[in-house]
Amino acid sequence: MARGLERELQRIVESARRASQRSAVGVVLVFSGGYWLLSARKWFTGSKVQGTEEELKAIEAGFTRVGHTLEGID
């Protein structure tokens, strides 16, 4: 009978521990979601172009040259 009570107590403790972990995750999700809704969404307005079209093409051409160089290495 003592073993049965011990197992039941362990089951209850384990169940409480899992519930505590779930609630901790829930608190983090609610806090971070609320923070984003209230403030952060105003800061992140999307990507910003940093250079003219010609500058970006020159940078991308440099990456293409490096890619072709690396393809030849085996």
Order of alpha helices (4+ residues) and beta strands (2+ residues): alpha-alpha
